[in-house]
């Protein structure tokens, strides 16, 4: 094998870097592992700097570049998945400028699929304040077909509550779960009425990767006639496509692994 071939093989066998402000991106990682079972992953949870959603664009963009640099320089990541809607909104464009040759995948609220899926013509999105106030989100809303009405809710505190619930000691579990449920109820009530009749909203988009961990609670509040959309699987498929196009899919016999770090 010549030097160029050996270098290409090293890249193919490098890990995929995945990150989020905390546990939310694990919902995306799960889909990535299902779609790409032979790959190695390095997952970063930036819990020391969470929540991103209420911190402002400049802060989130700085953290996003710090995490991307760490994954590329310390782990030789062959691709990056920004498993966070807020970070994607704040920093995807500048990341693409900084790493023009690296396969980069971001996460955005699934508004377009929701517009195709709705029967009642009414959809809603729950996301962080950072995401819903971003220019990127504004462009997604502007691209919706005119007959689709979309209600938008910035869900302050919800990602933090879900994070606390995941990290809590067993004796705090009930109180943390109650806090998550109370916030879900408050935001669902604000966005209603829900259902599949005229004037009701039949499709909810989870525009924050953390909220996937509250999906069961949300579904109970919304009832069975409302569908909930998230983005893990499409992101995993897009990651596979980009890796294949770049000739970077794993070429060794499968030895999947995931390393996880909290910052
Ligand atoms: N999980 C993140 C997202 O998808 C952000 C949560 C937060 O830190 O506010 O937007």
Boltz pocket constraint, residues with backbone or C-beta under 6 A from the ligand:
constraints:
  - pocket:
      binder: B
      contacts: [[A, 20], [A, 21], [A, 22], [A, 24], [A, 25], [A, 50], [A, 51], [A, 52], [A, 53], [A, 54], [A, 83], [A, 84], [A, 85], [A, 86], [A, 87], [A, 128], [A, 131], [A, 159], [A, 160], [A, 207], [A, 208], [A, 209], [A, 210]]
      max_distance: 6.0
